[in-house]
Each structure stands twice: as C-alpha cells, then as structure tokens.
Amino acid sequence: MSIKDQGSVYSNLVDDIAIERTIKKGLIIRRLLLSGNQAQASEQRNQKIALLERDIESLMFERRVRQNLANNTMLDVLKIREVDVKQGGFRVVDDNLFL
C-alpha cells in the first residue's frame, strides 16, 4: 500500500473515531437531559432533546454512509487484486499490510 493510500486509510480511521466519540457524548448528554425532573418537563428541555436526537441521527447516518463507501471500496480492491493474481500480474510482497 502506498504512503498516500496509508494516509487516506489513517485519515478515515481518525474521522470514524471522532464521529463515534461525538455520538457517544451526545447520547450521554441526551440521557442526562432525560433523567432530569420528569415532573417539571419544560418545552425548552424537550426542544433541546429533539435537536440533540436529530444531530445524533445525522451523525449516525454519516457514519453508515462512510462505512458503506469504505466497504464497497475494499470489495472493489479485493476483486481487482484477485483478478491480478489470477492473471499472474500481481505478486503479494507483504500479506500483512496492517500489522
């Protein structure tokens, strides 16, 4: 894998970790808001919860799309590699690229 490709993989991994951490923090904040005094449920609190839930859903959607794109790309790379190996035009130098 080229240095450029490795950089791209690492960049995507860092982005995914950041999105996951943000989702987790949003869920914690949501739980805190929901655990407030239920007898005094205010309209403002409910609006904040609804906005937070929309933001969390948006992040989760982005994460799913990114994962689907990454999976499709990896499948394409593996298919190309398989064809190259069958045609004898590709030699595996290091099969442990991610170790």
Secondary structure, 3 states (H helix, E strand, C coil): CCHHHHHHHHHHHHHHHHHHHHHHHHHHHHHHHHCCCHHHCCHHHHHHHHHHHHHHHHHHHHHHHHHHHHHHHHHHHHHHHHHHHHCCCCCCCCCCCCC
